């Protein structure tokens, strides 16, 4: 059953108490009003913005219920309103529906009927809100937040925005997890192709035949199981941007086919003989040194120059430590909201650990660490206890080669050393050793320690 915050407006105390108890037992939050004026005043003040439903009587002592409905709808047009009437007149019900009431119910009513009506109204409202949220997500620009604080990454981001305006192919370089796809998305969203599609494919994750089919598409009967024609990403991205992730792992035959697309602006689907014209901008990324791959013969030199019209090198996170804190706080907020957990701060000790860790997995590793930390956090703060994966037990200090001697010999040597250090001043030596002068004289005699004249 859907649950929500319900407002009830009725001048009968008995009805208010009964409905509040009934709705509370179903898990709803309930606030009651005995007059329409107070309800409208609270609505206008914004105190009831989180209300999910209004249940109100038609006949009120201070203001007509239909007027309350009309004014409430002006303040909160989307608020579902169910009208209660003791008279059951069709005129009042029709007028209420015309003014935007969700439904009406006639007193007296069985609890099953009112509960069913309330539940249906809340479920409908929640469905509407979900649809609005989904629509909002779909209408959001592709660009995700690129979080940074360092001057070094500011230069990279400014360069990204500058080259986005051109239509040149771009090669994004950097270790895994440095945010290459985010930069590719920023290029697309700030280009003249922003209204086209941004599609991506990981060239390292697919076999050569599957990669070819995904990129170029295929016609019906092109291979076993091809029961219908399928468009490839090249055709789907026409007028937009295609992001080729880990392009350095593409086989030489596939490199040759991709080069033809870039040069001729056309491709042939698998199993077809007809070329299809396309207008696609390519943004490629790799964690390999493609110049070395060219020298080794594993990457085509002509394709390298076609893709590397402009290169954007992304530094690893260990070279932009100023960005660790804002990134960590960004991921903290993201996962605290996702998990619905009140975790809001990172302690200074935890921040120091995050900042001076070398991050072999870069930003992707940091995101995983912060998600884990939010899950494990027992308070509102992330502490070092939630960041254990790089903690190491301190190494034991190296053992010194100390000769094994008896306690008697150790005591004799220590007394002799103390006497020598004080110039054989017996009173000072006794004080340092924590013994009396008499005891010191006895030890000197016992150990036959020579005292110079």
DAUR-V975371 format. One record per pair of residues at least 12 apart in sequence whose ideal C-beta (glycine too) atoms are under 10 Angstrom apart, sorted by the first residue. I is the first residue (numbers start at 1). J is the second residue. Records with the same first field share a line. If there is no record, write none. Layout:
# DAUR-V975371
I: J ; J
This chain:
# DAUR-V975371
1: 26 ; 27 ; 28 ; 115 ; 116 ; 118 ; 119 ; 122 ; 123
2: 26 ; 27 ; 28 ; 52 ; 53 ; 118 ; 119 ; 120 ; 121 ; 122 ; 123 ; 124 ; 125 ; 126 ; 127
3: 23 ; 26 ; 27 ; 28 ; 29 ; 52 ; 118 ; 119 ; 122 ; 126
4: 23 ; 27 ; 28 ; 29 ; 30 ; 50 ; 51 ; 52 ; 53 ; 80 ; 118 ; 119 ; 121 ; 122 ; 123 ; 125 ; 126
5: 23 ; 28 ; 29 ; 30 ; 31 ; 48 ; 50 ; 51 ; 52 ; 53 ; 122
6: 19 ; 20 ; 23 ; 24 ; 26 ; 28 ; 29 ; 30 ; 31 ; 32 ; 51 ; 52 ; 53 ; 54 ; 55 ; 80 ; 82 ; 118 ; 121 ; 122
7: 29 ; 30 ; 31 ; 32 ; 33 ; 39 ; 42 ; 43 ; 48 ; 51 ; 52 ; 53 ; 54 ; 55 ; 56 ; 72 ; 79 ; 81
8: 20 ; 23 ; 30 ; 31 ; 32 ; 33 ; 34 ; 39 ; 53 ; 54 ; 55 ; 56 ; 57 ; 82 ; 84
9: 31 ; 32 ; 33 ; 34 ; 35 ; 36 ; 38 ; 39 ; 40 ; 54 ; 55 ; 56 ; 57 ; 60 ; 63 ; 65 ; 68 ; 69 ; 72 ; 81 ; 84
10: 32 ; 33 ; 34 ; 35 ; 36 ; 55 ; 56 ; 57 ; 58 ; 59 ; 60 ; 65 ; 84 ; 107
11: 33 ; 34 ; 35 ; 36 ; 57 ; 59 ; 60 ; 61 ; 62 ; 65
12: 34 ; 57 ; 59 ; 84 ; 86 ; 107
13: 32 ; 34
15: 32 ; 55 ; 57 ; 84 ; 86 ; 107 ; 108
16: 30 ; 32 ; 33 ; 34 ; 57
17: 32
18: 111
19: 32 ; 55 ; 84 ; 111 ; 114 ; 118
20: 32
22: 111 ; 114 ; 115 ; 118
23: 53 ; 55 ; 111 ; 114 ; 115 ; 118
25: 111 ; 115
26: 111 ; 115 ; 118 ; 119
28: 52 ; 53 ; 115 ; 118 ; 119 ; 122
29: 50 ; 51 ; 52
30: 55
31: 47 ; 48 ; 51
32: 55
33: 48 ; 54 ; 56 ; 60 ; 68
34: 60 ; 61 ; 62
35: 60 ; 61 ; 62 ; 63 ; 68
36: 56 ; 57 ; 60 ; 61 ; 62 ; 63 ; 64 ; 65 ; 67 ; 68 ; 69 ; 71 ; 72
37: 60 ; 62 ; 63 ; 68 ; 71
38: 62 ; 63
39: 54 ; 56 ; 60 ; 63 ; 68 ; 71 ; 72
40: 63 ; 67 ; 68 ; 71 ; 72 ; 74 ; 75
42: 75
43: 68 ; 71 ; 72 ; 74 ; 75 ; 76 ; 79
44: 71 ; 72 ; 74 ; 75 ; 76
45: 75
46: 75 ; 76
48: 72 ; 75 ; 76 ; 79
49: 75 ; 76 ; 79
51: 72 ; 76 ; 79 ; 80
52: 79 ; 80 ; 118 ; 121 ; 122 ; 125 ; 126 ; 129
53: 79 ; 80 ; 81 ; 82 ; 102 ; 117 ; 118 ; 121 ; 122 ; 125
54: 68 ; 69 ; 72 ; 73 ; 76 ; 79 ; 80 ; 81 ; 82 ; 83 ; 101 ; 102 ; 121
55: 80 ; 81 ; 82 ; 83 ; 84 ; 102 ; 105 ; 114 ; 117 ; 118 ; 121
56: 68 ; 69 ; 72 ; 81 ; 82 ; 83 ; 84 ; 96 ; 101
57: 83 ; 84 ; 85 ; 86 ; 107
58: 83 ; 84 ; 85 ; 86 ; 87 ; 89 ; 92 ; 93 ; 95 ; 96 ; 101 ; 104 ; 107
59: 84 ; 85 ; 86 ; 87 ; 92
65: 83 ; 84 ; 85 ; 92 ; 96
66: 83 ; 92 ; 95 ; 96 ; 98 ; 99 ; 101
67: 99
68: 81 ; 83
69: 81 ; 83 ; 95 ; 96 ; 99 ; 100 ; 101
70: 95 ; 96 ; 98 ; 99 ; 100
71: 99
72: 99 ; 100 ; 101
73: 99 ; 100 ; 101
74: 100
77: 100
78: 100 ; 125 ; 128 ; 129 ; 132
79: 100 ; 102 ; 125
80: 100 ; 101 ; 102 ; 103 ; 118 ; 120 ; 121 ; 122 ; 124 ; 125 ; 128
81: 96 ; 99 ; 100 ; 101 ; 102 ; 103 ; 104 ; 121
82: 96 ; 101 ; 102 ; 103 ; 104 ; 105 ; 114 ; 117 ; 118 ; 120 ; 121
83: 95 ; 96 ; 97 ; 99 ; 101 ; 102 ; 103 ; 104 ; 105 ; 106
84: 96 ; 104 ; 105 ; 106 ; 107 ; 109 ; 114
85: 104 ; 105 ; 106 ; 107
86: 106 ; 107 ; 108
87: 106 ; 107
88: 104 ; 105 ; 106 ; 107
89: 106
90: 104
92: 104
93: 105 ; 106
102: 117 ; 118 ; 120 ; 121 ; 124 ; 125
103: 117 ; 118 ; 120 ; 121
104: 117
105: 117 ; 118
141: 185 ; 188 ; 189 ; 190 ; 194
142: 184 ; 185 ; 186 ; 188 ; 189 ; 194 ; 197 ; 198 ; 241
143: 182 ; 185 ; 186 ; 187 ; 188 ; 189 ; 190 ; 194 ; 198
144: 179 ; 181 ; 182 ; 185 ; 186 ; 189
145: 182 ; 330 ; 334
146: 160 ; 179 ; 182 ; 183 ; 185 ; 186
147: 179 ; 182 ; 323 ; 325 ; 326 ; 327 ; 328 ; 329 ; 330 ; 331 ; 363
148: 179 ; 320 ; 322 ; 323 ; 326 ; 327
149: 320 ; 321 ; 322 ; 323 ; 324 ; 325 ; 326 ; 327
150: 315 ; 319 ; 320 ; 321 ; 322 ; 323 ; 324 ; 326
151: 320 ; 322
152: 315 ; 319 ; 320 ; 322 ; 323
153: 179 ; 314 ; 315 ; 319 ; 320 ; 322 ; 323
156: 172 ; 174 ; 179 ; 183 ; 312 ; 313 ; 314 ; 315 ; 320
157: 183 ; 186 ; 312
159: 183 ; 310 ; 311 ; 312 ; 313
160: 172 ; 182 ; 183 ; 184 ; 186 ; 187 ; 190 ; 310 ; 312 ; 314
161: 186 ; 187 ; 189 ; 190 ; 191
162: 190 ; 310
163: 187 ; 190 ; 191 ; 309 ; 310 ; 311 ; 312
164: 183 ; 186 ; 187 ; 188 ; 189 ; 190 ; 191 ; 192 ; 193 ; 194 ; 241 ; 281 ; 283 ; 310
165: 187 ; 190 ; 191 ; 192
166: 187 ; 191 ; 192 ; 281 ; 309 ; 310
167: 191 ; 192 ; 193 ; 241 ; 279 ; 281 ; 309
168: 187 ; 281 ; 282 ; 283 ; 308 ; 309 ; 310
169: 244 ; 262 ; 280 ; 281 ; 282 ; 283 ; 284 ; 305 ; 306 ; 307 ; 308 ; 309 ; 310
170: 183 ; 184 ; 187 ; 241 ; 243 ; 281 ; 282 ; 283 ; 284 ; 285 ; 307 ; 308 ; 309 ; 310 ; 311 ; 312
171: 244 ; 247 ; 248 ; 282 ; 283 ; 284 ; 285 ; 286 ; 290 ; 304 ; 305 ; 306 ; 307 ; 308 ; 309 ; 310 ; 311 ; 312 ; 313
172: 184 ; 187 ; 243 ; 245 ; 247 ; 283 ; 284 ; 285 ; 286 ; 310 ; 311 ; 312 ; 313 ; 314
173: 248 ; 284 ; 285 ; 286 ; 287 ; 288 ; 289 ; 290 ; 308 ; 311 ; 312 ; 313 ; 314
174: 285 ; 286 ; 287 ; 312 ; 313 ; 314 ; 315 ; 316 ; 362
175: 287 ; 314 ; 315 ; 316 ; 317 ; 318 ; 359 ; 360 ; 361 ; 362 ; 363 ; 364
176: 246 ; 287 ; 316 ; 360 ; 361 ; 362 ; 363 ; 364 ; 365
177: 287 ; 314 ; 316 ; 317 ; 359 ; 360 ; 361 ; 362 ; 363 ; 364 ; 365 ; 366 ; 367 ; 368
178: 285 ; 287 ; 313 ; 314 ; 315 ; 316 ; 317 ; 319 ; 320 ; 359 ; 361 ; 362 ; 363 ; 364
179: 285 ; 314 ; 317 ; 327 ; 362 ; 363 ; 364
180: 243 ; 245 ; 246 ; 283 ; 284 ; 285 ; 286 ; 287 ; 312 ; 314
181: 198 ; 200 ; 202 ; 243 ; 245 ; 283 ; 285
182: 314 ; 363
183: 243 ; 283 ; 285 ; 312 ; 314
184: 198 ; 200 ; 241 ; 242 ; 243 ; 244 ; 245 ; 282 ; 283 ; 284 ; 285 ; 312
185: 198 ; 200 ; 241 ; 243 ; 283
186: 283 ; 312
187: 241 ; 243 ; 281 ; 283 ; 310 ; 312
188: 200 ; 237 ; 240 ; 241 ; 242 ; 243 ; 281 ; 283
189: 241
191: 240 ; 241 ; 281 ; 283
192: 281
193: 237 ; 239 ; 240 ; 241 ; 279 ; 280 ; 281
194: 240 ; 241
195: 239 ; 240
196: 237 ; 238 ; 239 ; 240 ; 241 ; 279 ; 280 ; 281
197: 233 ; 236 ; 237 ; 238 ; 239 ; 240 ; 241 ; 242 ; 280
198: 237 ; 240 ; 241 ; 242 ; 243 ; 281 ; 283
199: 214 ; 232 ; 233 ; 234 ; 236 ; 237 ; 240 ; 241 ; 242 ; 243 ; 280
200: 233 ; 237 ; 241 ; 242 ; 243 ; 244 ; 245 ; 283 ; 285
201: 214 ; 215 ; 232 ; 233 ; 234 ; 237 ; 242 ; 243 ; 244 ; 245 ; 246 ; 247
202: 214 ; 243 ; 244 ; 245 ; 246 ; 247 ; 249 ; 285
203: 215 ; 244 ; 245 ; 246 ; 247 ; 248 ; 249 ; 250 ; 251 ; 254 ; 255 ; 258 ; 284 ; 285 ; 286
204: 245 ; 246 ; 247 ; 248 ; 249 ; 250 ; 286 ; 287
205: 245 ; 246 ; 249
206: 249 ; 250 ; 254
207: 251
208: 250 ; 251 ; 252 ; 253 ; 254
209: 223 ; 254 ; 270
211: 233 ; 244 ; 249 ; 250 ; 251 ; 254 ; 257 ; 258
212: 232 ; 251 ; 253 ; 254 ; 257 ; 258 ; 269 ; 270
213: 226 ; 230 ; 232 ; 269 ; 270 ; 271
214: 230 ; 232 ; 233 ; 234
215: 232 ; 233 ; 234 ; 235 ; 237 ; 242 ; 244 ; 250 ; 254 ; 257 ; 258 ; 261 ; 267 ; 269 ; 270
216: 230 ; 231 ; 232 ; 233 ; 234 ; 235 ; 254 ; 257 ; 258 ; 261 ; 267 ; 268 ; 269 ; 270 ; 271 ; 272 ; 276
217: 229 ; 230 ; 231 ; 232 ; 233 ; 234 ; 235 ; 236 ; 267 ; 268 ; 269 ; 270 ; 271 ; 272 ; 276
218: 230 ; 231 ; 232 ; 269 ; 270 ; 271 ; 272
219: 268 ; 269 ; 270 ; 271 ; 272 ; 273 ; 274
220: 271 ; 272
221: 271
222: 269 ; 270 ; 271 ; 272
223: 270 ; 271
226: 270 ; 271
229: 269 ; 271 ; 272
230: 269 ; 270
231: 269 ; 276
232: 267 ; 269 ; 270 ; 276 ; 278
233: 280
234: 258 ; 261 ; 266 ; 267 ; 269 ; 276 ; 278 ; 280 ; 282
235: 267 ; 269 ; 276 ; 277 ; 278 ; 280
236: 278 ; 280
237: 278 ; 279 ; 280 ; 281 ; 282
238: 276 ; 277 ; 278 ; 279 ; 280
239: 278 ; 279 ; 280 ; 281
240: 279 ; 280 ; 281
241: 280 ; 281 ; 282 ; 283
242: 261 ; 278 ; 280 ; 281 ; 282 ; 283 ; 284
243: 281 ; 282 ; 283 ; 284 ; 285
244: 258 ; 282 ; 283 ; 284 ; 285 ; 286 ; 307
245: 283 ; 284 ; 285 ; 286 ; 287
246: 284 ; 285 ; 286 ; 287 ; 288
247: 282 ; 283 ; 284 ; 285 ; 286 ; 288 ; 290 ; 299 ; 303 ; 304 ; 307
248: 284 ; 285 ; 286 ; 287 ; 288 ; 289 ; 290 ; 292 ; 293 ; 298 ; 299 ; 304
249: 286 ; 287 ; 288 ; 293 ; 298 ; 299
250: 284 ; 286 ; 298 ; 299 ; 300 ; 303
251: 298
252: 297 ; 298 ; 299 ; 300 ; 303
254: 303
255: 298 ; 299 ; 300 ; 302 ; 303 ; 304 ; 307
256: 300 ; 302 ; 303
258: 282 ; 284 ; 300 ; 303 ; 306 ; 307
259: 300 ; 302 ; 303 ; 304 ; 306 ; 307
260: 275
261: 276 ; 278 ; 280 ; 282 ; 306
262: 280 ; 282 ; 302 ; 303 ; 306 ; 307
263: 302 ; 303 ; 306
264: 277 ; 278
265: 277 ; 278 ; 279 ; 280
266: 278
267: 280
282: 306 ; 307 ; 309
283: 307 ; 310 ; 312
284: 303 ; 304 ; 306 ; 307 ; 308 ; 311
285: 307 ; 312 ; 314
286: 299 ; 307
287: 314
290: 303 ; 304 ; 307 ; 308 ; 311
291: 304 ; 308
314: 362 ; 363
315: 362
316: 358 ; 359 ; 360 ; 361 ; 362 ; 363
317: 357 ; 358 ; 359 ; 360 ; 361 ; 362 ; 363 ; 364 ; 365 ; 366
318: 355 ; 356 ; 357 ; 358 ; 359 ; 360 ; 362
319: 359
320: 359 ; 362 ; 363
321: 354 ; 355 ; 356 ; 357 ; 358 ; 359
322: 355
323: 355 ; 363 ; 366
324: 351 ; 354 ; 355 ; 356 ; 357 ; 359 ; 363 ; 366
325: 346 ; 351 ; 354 ; 355
327: 354 ; 363 ; 366 ; 367 ; 370
328: 346 ; 350 ; 351 ; 354 ; 355 ; 366 ; 367 ; 369 ; 370 ; 373 ; 382 ; 387
329: 344 ; 345 ; 346 ; 351 ; 370 ; 382
330: 363 ; 366 ; 367 ; 370
331: 363 ; 366 ; 367 ; 368 ; 369 ; 370 ; 371 ; 373 ; 374
332: 344 ; 345 ; 346 ; 370 ; 371 ; 373 ; 374 ; 377 ; 382
333: 370 ; 374
334: 367 ; 370 ; 371 ; 374
335: 367 ; 370 ; 371 ; 372 ; 373 ; 374 ; 375
336: 370 ; 371 ; 374 ; 377 ; 380 ; 382
337: 374
338: 371 ; 374
339: 371 ; 374 ; 375 ; 377
341: 374 ; 375 ; 377 ; 380
342: 377 ; 379 ; 380
343: 370 ; 373 ; 374 ; 375 ; 376 ; 377 ; 378 ; 379 ; 380 ; 381 ; 382 ; 386
344: 377 ; 379 ; 380 ; 381 ; 382
345: 377 ; 379 ; 380 ; 381 ; 382 ; 383
346: 370 ; 373 ; 377 ; 381 ; 382 ; 383 ; 386 ; 387
347: 379 ; 381 ; 382 ; 383 ; 384 ; 385 ; 386
348: 383
349: 382 ; 383 ; 384 ; 385 ; 387
350: 373 ; 381 ; 382 ; 383 ; 384 ; 385 ; 386 ; 387
351: 382 ; 384 ; 387
352: 384
353: 369 ; 383 ; 384 ; 387 ; 388 ; 390 ; 391
354: 366 ; 369 ; 370 ; 373 ; 382 ; 384 ; 387 ; 390
356: 390
357: 369 ; 387 ; 389 ; 390
358: 390
359: 390
360: 390
365: 389
368: 389
369: 382 ; 386 ; 387 ; 389 ; 390
370: 382 ; 386 ; 387
372: 386 ; 387 ; 388 ; 389
373: 385 ; 386 ; 387 ; 388
374: 386
376: 388
408: 446 ; 447
409: 447
411: 433 ; 443 ; 446 ; 447
412: 443 ; 444 ; 446 ; 447 ; 448 ; 449
413: 447 ; 449
414: 433
415: 429 ; 430 ; 432 ; 433 ; 435 ; 440 ; 443 ; 444 ; 446 ; 447 ; 449
416: 429 ; 443 ; 444 ; 447 ; 449 ; 450 ; 451
417: 429
418: 430 ; 431 ; 432 ; 433 ; 440
419: 432 ; 433 ; 440 ; 444 ; 449 ; 450 ; 451 ; 452
420: 449 ; 452
423: 452
424: 444 ; 449 ; 450 ; 451 ; 452
426: 440 ; 441 ; 444 ; 451
427: 440
429: 444
430: 443
